[in-house]
Amino acid sequence: MRAIRGAVCAENTKESILENVTTMLKEIFRANSIEVEQVVSVTFASTKDLDAVFPAVAARGLGLTSASLLCLQSMDVVGALPRCIRVQVLADLDVPQSQIKHVYLGEAEVLRPDLVEGAK
């Protein structure tokens, strides 16, 4: 069992949130060779300025109908990255933690530059 982290930013519209979350999840699945059946649960945490749609709607659209999905509001920390959706995917994977690829896209790359693909 492995936990894969990621984040992406979006505008506060249903279309933007769903598009960006879908892109992030697809990249997490691609980078880690995850099949839908291997996903046990997905937890989303969104900043308070994103309330147009639950990010889990995008996950259901990718076929995650059996996995547990949870949407939470992130802590409202002064100076934190706005319009941000963080994710933790728990998947049934038999690989070393060191081989897990975490996915931070676009503006969210600043959260964990050490984990961004190609970072030094």
All heavy atoms as an XYZ file, in Angstrom:
901
protein
N       0.856     -1.167      0.000
C       0.000      0.000      0.000
C       0.902      1.230      0.000
O       1.842      1.305      0.771
C      -0.865     -0.021      1.254
C      -2.031      0.899      1.213
S      -3.371      0.398      0.144
C      -3.853     -1.153      0.841
N       0.592      2.180     -0.861
C       1.377      3.409     -0.952
C       0.467      4.624     -1.015
O      -0.642      4.562     -1.554
C       2.271      3.402     -2.192
C       3.363      2.372     -2.157
C       4.380      2.716     -1.092
N       5.391      1.678     -1.008
C       5.926      1.270      0.126
N       5.559      1.802      1.259
N       6.831      0.336      0.134
N       0.964      5.739     -0.482
C       0.274      7.021     -0.556
C       1.006      7.891     -1.559
O       2.228      8.029     -1.496
C       0.249      7.699      0.809
N       0.263      8.444     -2.493
C       0.823      9.331     -3.515
C       0.207     10.700     -3.306
O      -1.018     10.839     -3.217
C       0.525      8.814     -4.942
C       1.073      7.402     -5.122
C       1.138      9.741     -5.972
C       0.039      6.339     -5.018
N       1.052     11.715     -3.255
C       0.580     13.071     -3.019
C       0.615     13.882     -4.305
O       1.353     13.573     -5.237
C       1.452     13.752     -1.958
C       1.376     13.052     -0.623
C       2.204     13.746      0.438
N       3.553     14.087      0.042
C       4.615     13.282      0.158
N       4.455     12.052      0.602
N       5.813     13.698     -0.175
N      -0.168     14.950     -4.305
C      -0.164     15.851     -5.440
C      -0.950     17.105     -5.134
O      -1.604     17.214     -4.097
N      -0.864     18.048     -6.052
C      -1.621     19.291     -5.909
C      -1.721     19.977     -7.259
O      -0.883     19.777     -8.150
C      -0.969     20.225     -4.894
N      -2.765     20.786     -7.382
C      -3.002     21.562     -8.589
C      -3.826     22.790     -8.194
O      -4.529     22.758     -7.174
C      -3.735     20.711     -9.661
C      -5.170     20.411     -9.259
C      -3.653     21.337    -11.030
N      -3.725     23.836     -8.958
C      -4.544     25.031     -8.724
C      -5.628     25.110     -9.801
O      -5.470     24.562    -10.892
C      -3.680     26.287     -8.749
S      -2.532     26.372     -7.370
N      -6.719     25.793     -9.470
C      -7.835     25.925    -10.406
C      -8.561     27.232    -10.130
O      -8.445     27.804     -9.045
C      -8.801     24.753    -10.249
N      -9.317     27.672    -11.107
C     -10.235     28.790    -10.896
C     -11.461     28.234    -10.180
O     -11.725     27.035    -10.230
C     -10.626     29.415    -12.236
C      -9.455     30.031    -12.990
C      -8.749     31.123    -12.207
O      -9.447     31.941    -11.548
O      -7.513     31.161    -12.232
N     -12.222     29.096     -9.525
C     -13.391     28.635     -8.793
C     -14.610     28.500     -9.706
O     -15.623     29.176     -9.538
C     -13.710     29.555     -7.615
C     -14.761     28.941     -6.707
O     -14.858     27.724     -6.602
N     -15.544     29.777     -6.049
N     -14.476     27.627    -10.687
C     -15.604     27.251    -11.534
C     -15.649     25.730    -11.577
O     -14.616     25.064    -11.421
C     -15.462     27.775    -12.980
O     -14.344     27.135    -13.602
C     -15.296     29.291    -13.009
N     -16.825     25.205    -11.799
C     -16.977     23.757    -11.885
C     -16.060     23.204    -12.973
O     -15.361     22.204    -12.767
C     -18.444     23.410    -12.178
C     -18.714     21.939    -12.292
C     -20.204     21.675    -12.530
C     -20.461     20.184    -12.673
N     -21.886     19.900    -12.891
N     -16.053     23.846    -14.123
C     -15.264     23.363    -15.264
C     -13.771     23.352    -14.952
O     -13.076     22.370    -15.246
C     -15.531     24.226    -16.504
C     -16.964     24.192    -16.994
C     -17.942     25.036    -16.161
O     -17.509     25.927    -15.411
O     -19.158     24.743    -16.242
N     -13.256     24.412    -14.364
C     -11.830     24.504    -14.067
C     -11.413     23.484    -13.012
O     -10.379     22.806    -13.153
C     -11.464     25.914    -13.603
O     -10.087     25.999    -13.322
N     -12.187     23.362    -11.965
C     -11.861     22.394    -10.912
C     -11.866     20.980    -11.478
O     -10.914     20.218    -11.275
C     -12.826     22.534     -9.721
C     -12.589     23.878     -9.016
C     -12.663     21.366     -8.748
C     -13.641     24.250     -7.991
N     -12.915     20.606    -12.193
C     -12.995     19.248    -12.735
C     -11.882     18.972    -13.742
O     -11.269     17.900    -13.714
C     -14.370     19.002    -13.360
C     -15.548     19.022    -12.378
C     -16.855     18.790    -13.125
C     -15.360     18.017    -11.256
N     -11.602     19.924    -14.607
C     -10.547     19.740    -15.604
C      -9.177     19.568    -14.937
O      -8.414     18.664    -15.285
C     -10.510     20.929    -16.554
C      -9.393     20.848    -17.584
C      -9.347     22.072    -18.490
O     -10.358     22.789    -18.620
O      -8.269     22.303    -19.061
N      -8.863     20.422    -13.981
C      -7.552     20.376    -13.342
C      -7.382     19.155    -12.445
O      -6.310     18.541    -12.423
C      -7.278     21.678    -12.596
C      -6.922     22.790    -13.549
O      -5.827     22.829    -14.079
N      -7.867     23.676    -13.808
N      -8.414     18.781    -11.715
C      -8.331     17.583    -10.878
C      -8.213     16.339    -11.755
O      -7.427     15.433    -11.462
C      -9.529     17.494     -9.914
C      -9.564     16.142     -9.213
C      -9.468     18.621     -8.894
N      -8.967     16.282    -12.836
C      -8.870     15.149    -13.763
C      -7.457     15.032    -14.317
O      -6.877     13.933    -14.339
C      -9.888     15.302    -14.912
O     -11.217     15.283    -14.357
C      -9.749     14.191    -15.935
N      -6.880     16.140    -14.745
C      -5.517     16.140    -15.274
C      -4.533     15.638    -14.220
O      -3.663     14.801    -14.506
C      -5.115     17.548    -15.748
O      -5.995     17.930    -16.808
C      -3.675     17.601    -16.231
N      -4.658     16.134    -12.997
C      -3.755     15.722    -11.918
C      -3.884     14.231    -11.626
O      -2.874     13.519    -11.532
C      -4.051     16.529    -10.654
C      -3.224     16.095     -9.448
S      -3.591     17.041     -7.941
C      -5.352     16.765     -7.726
N      -5.104     13.733    -11.503
C      -5.295     12.311    -11.207
C      -4.770     11.430    -12.335
O      -4.110     10.415    -12.083
C      -6.763     12.017    -10.929
C      -7.315     12.554     -9.613
C      -8.817     12.305     -9.540
C      -6.597     11.930     -8.425
N      -5.057     11.807    -13.573
C      -4.544     11.025    -14.708
C      -3.026     10.967    -14.687
O      -2.435      9.922    -14.977
C      -5.031     11.612    -16.035
C      -6.470     11.306    -16.357
C      -6.852     11.900    -17.707
C      -8.249     11.520    -18.117
N      -8.620     12.093    -19.432
N      -2.385     12.078    -14.345
C      -0.919     12.103    -14.290
C      -0.394     11.247    -13.136
O       0.608     10.548    -13.278
C      -0.406     13.535    -14.190
C       1.106     13.638    -14.175
C       1.805     13.037    -15.388
O       1.169     12.830    -16.444
O       3.020     12.755    -15.270
N      -1.062     11.277    -11.998
C      -0.675     10.415    -10.875
C      -0.791      8.956    -11.288
O       0.119      8.153    -11.042
C      -1.535     10.715     -9.628
C      -1.121     12.057     -9.021
C      -1.423      9.594     -8.596
C      -2.028     12.545     -7.909
N      -1.902      8.599    -11.938
C      -2.099      7.209    -12.373
C      -1.060      6.804    -13.411
O      -0.486      5.725    -13.336
C      -3.504      7.010    -12.941
C      -4.620      7.181    -11.936
C      -5.925      7.235    -12.354
C      -4.372      7.307    -10.580
C      -6.964      7.391    -11.453
C      -5.401      7.472     -9.660
C      -6.699      7.509    -10.106
N      -0.787      7.686    -14.381
C       0.193      7.378    -15.425
C       1.596      7.228    -14.846
O       2.288      6.247    -15.098
C       0.190      8.484    -16.493
C       1.111      8.155    -17.686
C       1.560      9.399    -18.427
N       2.363     10.300    -17.626
C       3.641     10.104    -17.280
N       4.273      9.015    -17.647
N       4.285     10.994    -16.544
N       2.002      8.191    -14.039
C       3.368      8.206    -13.500
C       3.657      7.018    -12.588
O       4.807      6.599    -12.461
C       3.618      9.515    -12.753
N       2.607      6.478    -11.969
C       2.786      5.381    -11.018
C       2.197      4.063    -11.501
O       2.116      3.109    -10.729
C       2.180      5.778     -9.667
C       2.943      6.901     -9.029
O       4.031      6.703     -8.506
N       2.393      8.113     -9.096
N       1.793      4.024    -12.775
C       1.207      2.806    -13.368
C       0.078      2.245    -12.506
O       0.027      1.062    -12.195
C       2.278      1.741    -13.590
O       3.283      2.226    -14.448
N      -0.838      3.121    -12.125
C      -1.967      2.740    -11.273
C      -3.198      2.471    -12.125
O      -3.550      3.270    -12.989
C      -2.287      3.855    -10.255
C      -1.106      4.079     -9.326
C      -3.550      3.528     -9.461
C      -1.277      5.280     -8.412
N      -3.848      1.360    -11.857
C      -5.139      1.035    -12.450
C      -6.225      1.430    -11.449
O      -6.002      1.410    -10.229
C      -5.233     -0.460    -12.749
C      -4.181     -0.965    -13.730
C      -4.327     -0.376    -15.124
O      -5.480     -0.122    -15.538
O      -3.302     -0.164    -15.779
N      -7.397      1.761    -11.944
C      -8.508      2.201    -11.097
C      -8.775      1.198     -9.969
O      -9.014      1.588     -8.827
C      -9.781      2.428    -11.952
C     -11.013      2.614    -11.086
C      -9.582      3.635    -12.858
N      -8.685     -0.087    -10.246
C      -8.984     -1.122     -9.244
C      -7.994     -1.110     -8.084
O      -8.278     -1.663     -7.022
C      -8.975     -2.513     -9.870
C      -9.833     -2.682    -11.097
C      -9.131     -2.200    -12.372
O      -7.965     -2.561    -12.609
O      -9.756     -1.425    -13.106
N      -6.820     -0.513     -8.281
C      -5.804     -0.476     -7.226
C      -6.017      0.668     -6.243
O      -5.399      0.692     -5.183
C      -4.410     -0.331     -7.845
C      -3.976     -1.536     -8.659
C      -2.661     -1.272     -9.359
O      -2.600     -0.504    -10.313
N      -1.606     -1.902     -8.860
N      -6.887      1.599     -6.571
C      -7.108      2.766     -5.714
C      -8.041      2.377     -4.565
O      -9.159      1.927     -4.773
C      -7.691      3.947     -6.511
C      -7.967      5.129     -5.581
C      -6.748      4.341     -7.637
N      -7.550      2.571     -3.347
C      -8.311      2.253     -2.144
C      -9.107      3.474     -1.693
O     -10.296      3.381     -1.395
C      -7.366      1.783     -1.014
C      -8.128      1.558      0.280
C      -6.622      0.519     -1.455
N      -8.430      4.636     -1.652
C      -9.118      5.857     -1.243
C      -8.380      7.072     -1.787
O      -7.195      7.010     -2.108
C      -9.221      5.956      0.288
O      -7.942      6.124      0.854
N      -9.128      8.175     -1.887
C      -8.571      9.441     -2.334
C      -9.118     10.529     -1.407
O     -10.330     10.632     -1.217
C      -8.950      9.772     -3.796
C      -8.298     11.080     -4.229
C      -8.572      8.639     -4.734
N      -8.201     11.319     -0.851
C      -8.588     12.438     -0.003
C      -8.174     13.729     -0.694
O      -7.025     13.868     -1.106
C      -7.903     12.348      1.378
O      -8.254     11.108      1.978
C      -8.345     13.499      2.275
N      -9.132     14.628     -0.841
C      -8.887     15.939     -1.428
C      -9.001     16.985     -0.331
O      -9.900     16.910      0.506
C      -9.937     16.268     -2.498
C      -9.947     15.343     -3.668
C     -10.836     14.279     -3.718
C      -9.081     15.538     -4.728
C     -10.859     13.428     -4.809
C      -9.094     14.682     -5.826
C      -9.986     13.630     -5.861
N      -8.109     17.974     -0.368
C      -8.203     19.122      0.536
C      -8.089     20.380     -0.315
O      -7.088     20.590     -0.996
C      -7.096     19.084      1.580
N      -9.131     21.189     -0.292
C      -9.184     22.403     -1.114
C      -9.126     23.637     -0.228
O      -9.667     23.643      0.879
C     -10.487     22.457     -1.913
O     -10.624     21.333     -2.732
N      -8.498     24.687     -0.754
C      -8.516     25.952     -0.030
C      -9.943     26.495     -0.009
O     -10.770     26.133     -0.848
C      -7.547     26.960     -0.674
O      -7.810     27.054     -2.070
C      -6.091     26.543     -0.457
N     -10.225     27.388      0.949
C     -11.606     27.844      1.151
C     -12.164     28.650     -0.015
O     -13.364     28.823     -0.122
C     -11.724     28.642      2.444
C     -11.078     30.003      2.419
C     -11.350     30.743      3.711
C     -10.871     32.175      3.620
N     -11.291     32.940      4.787
N     -11.287     29.104     -0.924
C     -11.752     29.895     -2.060
C     -12.231     29.032     -3.229
O     -12.613     29.552     -4.274
C     -10.676     30.887     -2.517
C      -9.299     30.252     -2.682
O      -9.179     29.006     -2.572
O      -8.334     30.998     -2.906
N     -12.219     27.718     -3.056
C     -12.730     26.803     -4.092
C     -13.968     26.087     -3.549
O     -13.865     25.226     -2.669
C     -11.665     25.775     -4.489
C     -10.430     26.328     -5.190
C      -9.427     25.209     -5.450
C     -10.798     27.025     -6.488
N     -15.124     26.462     -4.074
C     -16.365     25.859     -3.583
C     -17.402     25.616     -4.685
O     -18.580     25.423     -4.405
C     -16.963     26.706     -2.465
C     -17.315     28.131     -2.913
O     -17.199     28.438     -4.120
O     -17.700     28.934     -2.042
N     -16.960     25.600     -5.941
C     -17.900     25.444     -7.056
C     -18.338     23.994     -7.273
O     -19.420     23.745     -7.804
C     -17.288     25.999     -8.348
N     -17.504     23.034     -6.856
C     -17.822     21.614     -7.029
C     -16.865     20.801     -6.156
O     -15.754     21.246     -5.868
C     -17.706     21.191     -8.525
C     -16.268     21.255     -9.011
C     -18.305     19.813     -8.776
N     -17.316     19.628     -5.737
C     -16.439     18.729     -4.992
C     -15.410     18.121     -5.952
O     -15.783     17.610     -7.016
C     -17.229     17.583     -4.352
C     -18.125     18.022     -3.224
C     -19.496     18.053     -3.394
C     -17.583     18.385     -1.998
C     -20.328     18.446     -2.352
C     -18.409     18.776     -0.948
C     -19.780     18.804     -1.136
N     -14.113     18.127     -5.611
C     -13.104     17.492     -6.473
C     -13.370     16.002     -6.717
O     -12.995     15.464     -7.755
C     -11.794     17.693     -5.693
C     -12.042     18.849     -4.808
C     -13.503     18.804     -4.459
N     -14.052     15.359     -5.799
C     -14.355     13.936     -5.954
C     -15.198     13.649     -7.195
O     -15.161     12.539     -7.736
C     -15.058     13.398     -4.712
N     -15.935     14.636     -7.664
C     -16.736     14.456     -8.881
C     -15.824     14.082    -10.049
O     -16.162     13.224    -10.867
C     -17.570     15.721     -9.189
C     -18.251     15.620    -10.539
C     -18.596     15.961     -8.075
N     -14.649     14.688    -10.116
C     -13.684     14.365    -11.183
C     -13.196     12.930    -11.038
O     -13.052     12.215    -12.037
C     -12.503     15.332    -11.151
N     -12.959     12.497     -9.814
C     -12.502     11.119     -9.584
C     -13.569     10.113    -10.015
O     -13.262      9.100    -10.653
C     -12.138     10.925     -8.120
N     -14.806     10.394     -9.695
C     -15.895      9.495    -10.118
C     -15.959      9.431    -11.646
O     -16.200      8.387    -12.234
C     -17.232      9.967     -9.556
C     -17.342      9.866     -8.062
C     -17.648      8.463     -7.586
N     -17.831      8.455     -6.140
C     -17.147      7.704     -5.307
N     -16.213      6.887     -5.755
N     -17.372      7.746     -4.012
N     -15.702     10.551    -12.293
C     -15.696     10.599    -13.752
C     -14.603      9.757    -14.375
O     -14.694      9.367    -15.539
N     -13.557      9.454    -13.599
C     -12.478      8.587    -14.085
C     -12.733      7.113    -13.757
O     -11.876      6.280    -13.990
C     -11.139      9.028    -13.476
C     -10.615     10.374    -13.953
C      -9.359     10.751    -13.185
C     -10.334     10.335    -15.444
N     -13.893      6.832    -13.188
C     -14.238      5.442    -12.895
C     -13.970      5.001    -11.472
O     -14.098      3.818    -11.156
N     -13.598      5.924    -10.603
C     -13.355      5.571     -9.203
C     -14.689      5.505     -8.466
O     -15.049      6.404     -7.704
C     -12.417      6.583     -8.551
C     -10.990      6.565     -9.068
C     -10.203      7.753     -8.536
C     -10.305      5.275     -8.690
N     -15.419      4.434     -8.700
C     -16.751      4.295     -8.115
C     -16.760      3.385     -6.893
O     -17.724      3.390     -6.133
C     -17.746      3.759     -9.161
O     -17.245      2.521     -9.672
C     -17.911      4.751    -10.305
N     -15.693      2.626     -6.681
C     -15.620      1.745     -5.512
C     -14.693      2.282     -4.434
O     -14.805      1.900     -3.274
C     -15.142      0.345     -5.927
O     -16.079     -0.248     -6.796
N     -13.775      3.142     -4.800
C     -12.833      3.706     -3.831
C     -13.538      4.710     -2.923
O     -14.499      5.364     -3.322
C     -11.682      4.392     -4.567
N     -13.036      4.831     -1.710
C     -13.538      5.827     -0.777
C     -12.983      7.191     -1.180
O     -11.772      7.344     -1.353
C     -13.077      5.468      0.637
O     -13.396      6.487      1.535
N     -13.862      8.182     -1.334
C     -13.454      9.535     -1.693
C     -13.897     10.496     -0.601
O     -15.017     10.394     -0.093
C     -14.070      9.954     -3.024
C     -13.808      9.047     -4.226
C     -14.515      9.579     -5.462
C     -12.319      8.887     -4.482
N     -13.010     11.425     -0.247
C     -13.316     12.378      0.808
C     -12.816     13.749      0.405
O     -11.680     13.894     -0.052
C     -12.625     11.939      2.108
C     -12.813     12.811      3.341
C     -14.290     12.867      3.755
C     -11.962     12.286      4.484
N     -13.664     14.760      0.574
C     -13.298     16.145      0.276
C     -13.321     16.942      1.574
O     -14.304     16.903      2.318
C     -14.277     16.768     -0.716
S     -14.304     15.959     -2.317
N     -12.216     17.657      1.816
C     -12.072     18.462      3.023
C     -11.639     19.867      2.656
O     -11.139     20.093      1.553
C     -10.994     17.859      3.927
C     -11.149     16.391      4.295
C      -9.861     15.875      4.913
C     -12.307     16.227      5.256
N     -11.785     20.782      3.593
C     -11.257     22.130      3.398
C      -9.903     22.198      4.089
O      -9.748     21.765      5.238
C     -12.196     23.176      3.977
C     -11.776     24.585      3.623
C     -12.774     25.594      4.132
O     -12.801     25.903      5.317
N     -13.610     26.087      3.230
N      -8.904     22.733      3.390
C      -7.566     22.908      3.953
C      -7.589     23.943      5.063
O      -8.461     24.813      5.102
C      -6.593     23.400      2.877
O      -6.469     22.468      1.846
N      -6.596     23.862      5.924
C      -6.423     24.919      6.928
C      -6.243     26.244      6.207
O      -5.604     26.307      5.160
C      -5.190     24.636      7.784
C      -5.354     23.469      8.707
S      -3.854     23.157      9.681
C      -3.569     24.739     10.442
N      -6.810     27.293      6.771
C      -6.710     28.622      6.179
C      -5.486     29.327      6.756
O      -5.581     30.080      7.721
C      -7.989     29.402      6.450
C      -8.047     30.702      5.696
O      -7.332     30.839      4.679
O      -8.807     31.594      6.121
N      -4.326     29.055      6.174
C      -3.064     29.586      6.662
C      -2.725     30.875      5.911
O      -2.782     30.908      4.675
C      -1.935     28.543      6.483
C      -0.595     29.114      6.893
C      -2.263     27.282      7.268
N      -2.381     31.902      6.647
C      -2.014     33.188      6.048
C      -0.836     32.979      5.099
O       0.161     32.350      5.453
C      -1.647     34.219      7.143
C      -1.127     35.509      6.518
C      -2.846     34.495      8.032
N      -0.966     33.493      3.875
C       0.106     33.396      2.885
C       0.147     32.094      2.112
O       1.023     31.913      1.265
N      -0.778     31.182      2.389
C      -0.798     29.902      1.678
C      -1.199     30.102      0.220
O      -1.857     31.092     -0.135
C      -1.766     28.939      2.351
N      -0.809     29.160     -0.619
C      -1.140     29.195     -2.037
C      -2.664     29.179     -2.212
O      -3.328     28.266     -1.719
C      -0.507     27.988     -2.744
C      -0.663     27.903     -4.255
C       0.073     29.065     -4.931
C      -0.104     26.576     -4.753
N      -3.239     30.171     -2.894
C      -4.692     30.203     -3.080
C      -5.146     29.251     -4.194
O      -4.336     28.784     -4.992
C      -4.968     31.657     -3.467
C      -3.709     32.096     -4.145
C      -2.585     31.354     -3.452
N      -6.452     28.984     -4.213
C      -7.102     28.185     -5.261
C      -6.412     26.841     -5.476
O      -6.217     26.396     -6.582
C      -7.175     28.957     -6.570
C      -7.935     30.258     -6.502
C      -7.956     31.018     -7.821
N      -6.659     31.600     -8.178
C      -5.706     31.017     -8.915
N      -5.863     29.840     -9.401
N      -4.574     31.628     -9.181
N      -6.032     26.197     -4.386
C      -5.229     24.977     -4.460
C      -6.017     23.752     -3.991
O      -6.716     23.813     -2.975
C      -3.973     25.152     -3.613
S      -2.810     23.786     -3.759
N      -5.861     22.675     -4.732
C      -6.459     21.388     -4.369
C      -5.311     20.409     -4.171
O      -4.534     20.143     -5.095
C      -7.406     20.868     -5.467
C      -8.497     21.882     -5.733
C      -7.985     19.503     -5.071
C      -9.234     21.672     -7.042
N      -5.206     19.899     -2.950
C      -4.196     18.888     -2.641
C      -4.885     17.529     -2.647
O      -6.073     17.426     -2.365
C      -3.568     19.162     -1.287
C      -2.705     20.407     -1.268
C      -2.330     20.777      0.169
N      -1.388     21.874      0.234
C      -1.707     23.160      0.175
N      -2.972     23.515      0.018
N      -0.794     24.094      0.250
N      -4.102     16.485     -2.936
C      -4.671     15.142     -2.978
C      -3.712     14.148     -2.348
O      -2.490     14.336     -2.383
C      -4.996     14.716     -4.437
C      -3.735     14.515     -5.256
C      -5.859     13.462     -4.460
N      -4.293     13.127     -1.750
C      -3.531     11.954     -1.324
C      -4.280     10.737     -1.834
O      -5.432     10.507     -1.463
C      -3.389     11.886      0.196
C      -2.629     10.633      0.635
C      -2.389     10.620      2.113
O      -1.468     11.253      2.586
N      -3.232      9.915      2.840
N      -3.626      9.991     -2.704
C      -4.196      8.767     -3.263
C      -3.568      7.596     -2.529
O      -2.339      7.467     -2.485
C      -3.898      8.658     -4.778
C      -4.414      7.338     -5.334
C      -4.499      9.836     -5.530
N      -4.389      6.741     -1.946
C      -3.921      5.522     -1.309
C      -4.203      4.380     -2.273
O      -5.360      4.144     -2.644
C      -4.630      5.304      0.021
C      -4.133      4.158      0.875
C      -2.677      4.373      1.281
C      -5.007      4.019      2.111
N      -3.125      3.717     -2.722
C      -3.279      2.670     -3.740
C      -2.559      1.394     -3.318
O      -1.522      1.441     -2.644
C      -2.735      3.152     -5.081
N      -3.120      0.288     -3.748
C      -2.548     -1.028     -3.479
C      -1.418     -1.278     -4.473
O      -1.634     -1.810     -5.561
C      -3.636     -2.094     -3.596
C      -3.157     -3.459     -3.154
O      -2.065     -3.562     -2.566
O      -3.891     -4.440     -3.411
N      -0.222     -0.826     -4.110
C       0.955     -0.944     -4.971
C       2.046     -1.688     -4.227
O       2.242     -1.479     -3.028
C       1.480      0.438     -5.370
C       0.540      1.355     -6.132
C       1.172      2.720     -6.312
C       0.191      0.740     -7.484
N       2.762     -2.517     -4.939
C       3.862     -3.272     -4.357
C       5.181     -2.760     -4.934
O       5.866     -3.484     -5.659
C       3.682     -4.764     -4.635
C       4.673     -5.614     -3.867
O       5.208     -5.143     -2.842
O       4.935     -6.749     -4.309
N       5.472     -1.502     -4.635
C       6.725     -0.885     -5.086
C       7.337     -0.150     -3.899
O       6.618      0.282     -3.002
C       6.510      0.095     -6.263
C       5.956     -0.618     -7.481
C       5.613      1.236     -5.866
N       8.652      0.019     -3.894
C       9.281      0.778     -2.813
C       8.800      2.231     -2.814
O       8.512      2.799     -3.872
C      10.777      0.718     -3.151
C      10.924     -0.417     -4.104
C       9.626     -0.521     -4.838
N       8.718      2.824     -1.633
C       8.288      4.212     -1.514
C       9.150      5.130     -2.377
O       8.665      6.106     -2.938
C       8.351      4.662     -0.044
C       7.785      6.042      0.198
C       6.285      6.135     -0.022
O       5.544      5.213      0.308
N       5.832      7.229     -0.584
N      10.420      4.796     -2.514
C      11.341      5.629     -3.298
C      10.978      5.680     -4.783
O      11.435      6.569     -5.498
C      12.775      5.121     -3.143
O      12.878      3.789     -3.623
N      10.159      4.752     -5.254
C       9.753      4.729     -6.661
C       8.443      5.472     -6.921
O       8.042      5.635     -8.066
C       9.648      3.293     -7.166
C      10.985      2.606     -7.268
C      10.862      1.194     -7.814
O       9.798      0.770     -8.284
N      11.948      0.456     -7.757
N       7.786      5.915     -5.873
C       6.516      6.641     -6.022
C       6.790      8.018     -6.620
O       7.709      8.720     -6.227
C       5.797      6.775     -4.670
C       5.390      5.402     -4.151
C       4.598      7.709     -4.764
C       4.418      4.648     -5.044
N       5.966      8.397     -7.587
C       6.066      9.705     -8.240
C       4.899     10.575     -7.770
O       3.745     10.299     -8.068
C       6.002      9.549     -9.766
C       7.039      8.610    -10.337
C       8.384      9.281    -10.413
C       9.366      8.484    -11.224
N      10.184      7.572    -10.498
N       5.226     11.615     -7.019
C       4.229     12.569     -6.562
C       4.056     13.624     -7.655
O       4.995     13.913     -8.396
C       4.665     13.191     -5.240
C       4.942     12.150     -4.192
N       3.940     11.456     -3.535
C       6.113     11.641     -3.724
C       4.478     10.595     -2.694
N       5.804     10.691     -2.797
N       2.860     14.188     -7.768
C       2.549     15.056     -8.902
C       2.044     16.420     -8.428
O       0.963     16.526     -7.848
C       1.493     14.388     -9.818
C       1.065     15.329    -10.928
C       2.035     13.080    -10.383
N       2.855     17.432     -8.680
C       2.494     18.815     -8.380
C       2.516     19.568     -9.701
O       3.557     19.639    -10.358
C       3.477     19.422     -7.375
C       3.318     18.799     -6.006
C       3.893     17.562     -5.715
C       2.554     19.424     -5.032
C       3.714     16.971     -4.477
C       2.372     18.836     -3.790
C       2.962     17.610     -3.515
O       2.772     17.025     -2.288
N       1.371     20.094    -10.111
C       1.245     20.694    -11.437
C       1.076     22.215    -11.372
O       0.451     22.748    -10.452
C       0.042     20.090    -12.163
C       0.070     18.575    -12.380
C      -1.237     18.119    -13.037
C       1.264     18.171    -13.219
N       1.602     22.874    -12.404
C       1.400     24.319    -12.555
C       1.862     25.107    -11.345
O       2.953     24.888    -10.816
N       1.013     26.033    -10.910
C       1.345     26.893     -9.772
C       1.649     26.101     -8.504
O       2.387     26.566     -7.634
C       0.185     27.845     -9.479
C      -0.135     28.837    -10.581
C      -1.436     29.568    -10.292
O      -1.496     30.294     -9.274
O      -2.384     29.397    -11.061
N       1.094     24.899     -8.384
C       1.273     24.078     -7.180
C       2.673     23.473     -7.080
O       3.035     22.930     -6.037
C       0.218     22.973     -7.144
N       3.475     23.593     -8.129
C       4.852     23.074     -8.074
C       5.639     23.726     -6.941
O       6.558     23.113     -6.399
C       5.572     23.305     -9.403
C       5.083     22.421    -10.517
C       5.828     22.650    -11.820
O       6.737     23.510    -11.872
O       5.510     21.956    -12.795
N       5.286     24.961     -6.560
C       6.022     25.657     -5.496
C       5.861     24.991     -4.136
O       6.664     25.211     -3.236
C       5.617     27.149     -5.392
C       5.870     27.880     -6.697
C       4.178     27.297     -4.941
N       4.828     24.166     -3.982
C       4.585     23.509     -2.701
C       5.662     22.483     -2.377
O       6.061     22.332     -1.231
C       3.214     22.826     -2.693
C       2.018     23.749     -2.839
C       0.748     22.935     -2.994
C       1.939     24.688     -1.644
N       6.099     21.749     -3.377
C       7.107     20.706     -3.183
C       8.035     20.621     -4.391
O       8.015     19.644     -5.137
C       6.430     19.343     -2.962
C       5.711     19.167     -1.635
C       6.620     19.288     -0.412
N       7.762     18.403     -0.392
C       7.787     17.201      0.180
N       6.721     16.740      0.775
N       8.877     16.482      0.155
N       8.862     21.637     -4.601
C       9.757     21.604     -5.763
C      10.703     20.412     -5.742
O      11.153     19.954     -6.787
C      10.516     22.933     -5.680
C      10.340     23.408     -4.279
C       9.040     22.829     -3.787
N      10.961     19.874     -4.556
C      11.835     18.710     -4.439
C      11.199     17.438     -5.004
O      11.899     16.471     -5.314
C      12.217     18.468     -2.971
C      10.997     18.279     -2.074
O      10.036     19.072     -2.192
O      11.013     17.349     -1.262
N       9.882     17.449     -5.175
C       9.181     16.276     -5.698
C       8.737     16.425     -7.140
O       8.237     15.483     -7.741
C       7.950     15.969     -4.846
C       8.217     15.593     -3.391
C       6.904     15.347     -2.673
C       9.142     14.383     -3.294
N       8.916     17.609     -7.703
C       8.496     17.852     -9.086
C       9.435     17.125    -10.025
O      10.664     17.191     -9.887
C       8.457     19.368     -9.403
C       8.172     19.621    -10.874
C       7.419     20.057     -8.526
N       8.853     16.400    -10.988
C       9.633     15.642    -11.971
C      10.678     16.538    -12.618
O      10.372     17.632    -13.093
C       8.696     15.082    -13.057
C       9.348     14.132    -14.013
C       9.692     12.787    -13.408
O       9.046     12.390    -12.419
O      10.599     12.129    -13.927
N      11.915     16.090    -12.602
C      13.002     16.843    -13.221
C      13.635     17.864    -12.297
O      14.589     18.537    -12.665
N      13.111     17.966    -11.053
C      13.703     18.927    -10.111
C      15.072     18.444     -9.659
O      15.341     17.257     -9.612
C      12.783     19.106     -8.898
N      15.908     19.366     -9.318
C      17.257     19.009     -8.864
C      17.271     18.894     -7.362
O      16.652     19.565     -6.636
C      18.238     20.058     -9.336
C      18.277     20.132    -10.853
C      19.539     20.830    -11.312
C      19.598     21.063    -12.775
N      19.273     20.140    -13.693
